[in-house]
Amino acid sequence: MEEIINEIMNKKIGNVLVNASLSKFTTYKVGGLAKLVIYPKNIEKLIELMEIIQRENIKYFILGNGSNVLFSDKVYEGIIIKLDDFNHIEFLDNKIEVGSGYNLVKLANEAVKKGLAGLEFASGIPGTVGGAVFMNAGAYNSDMSKMVERVTVLTPDLKIINLNNKEMNFKYRESFLQQHSGYICLSVLLKLEYGDKEQLEEVMKDRKLKRKKTQPLEYPSAGSVFRNPPGLFSGQLIEELNLKGYQVGGAKISEKHANFIINVGGATATDIKQIIDLVKVKVKEKYNIKLRVEQRLVNWGKNEKRKDKEESKK
């Protein structure tokens, strides 16, 4: 790994962190060490990095704000790639061209300032644009699929191509990028509608107040843990099982919102994973419903599907 680090440094690919704690990069504030965290300066440097990764057969993970991911407590023996420098933004009438590393909450606020409607739902999702597209993030009966016109990606053979909305194959919390590992979101073209700026600001203000009342924002978490089954709410199922307040170590099912697991202090990733596993078992036993975890589980070993080469939100 030392030779690889030297090569990356010599190529001036970007800022490099060695043996960095993943707890600093995730909203759960848990996770083991990452051997390498790299911030490519631009697309050209990202391609150079991917050439090294492919040549050396190194596993990697594209990490956004870490708001929808649970790393294990083990060392991640690969490379964490952060696209924070992919943060350009350009307003083209009612369209926005924006880099995948741009903050989603900031984007929602900037859109409202321009009197553009459609992204109000995203004002409470602390991820990146790339992560939001990858997960087809959504809330309030809307999601990214409603406004994505085009996604520019780096393919597994390191070509830059554009995918239109239909090609992105958006579904509930899913997209082409999840279904095809090795594609990396570089930038997105969004098409919004014109709206009344004051009304849009009022909507965002009301939703912010509602989130404070209904979500445990005062604790580290990764948002909703489970996807909602068709026609149902995971939080309601968990609450009906009287699991609110259930705690393992420093991890706890929120008493404010049952579909949130919070870090009340000193939690480990294993603590959180134990709660996730227990909830899945209890819901299956009681309702014969198999809950799907919305958050991405990374570096958990044999039972983890090969998702190391997919993108995160986060």
Secondary structure, DSSP 8 states (H G I E B T S, - for coil): -HHHHHHHHHTT-EEEEEEEEGGGSSTT----EEEEEEEESSHHHHHHHHHHHHHHT--EEE-SSSSSEEE-SS-EEEEEE--TT---EEEETTEEEEETTSBHHHHHHHHHHTTEES-GGGGG--SBHHHHHHHT-EETTEEGGGTEEEEEEE-TTS-EEEEETTTTT-BTTB-HHHHSTT-EEEEEEEE-EE--HHHHHHHHHHHHHHHHHHS-TTS---SB-B---TTS-HHHHHHHTT-TT-EETTEEE-SS-TTBEEE-SS--HHHHHHHHHHHHHHHHHHH-----BSSEEES--TTS-S-TTSB---
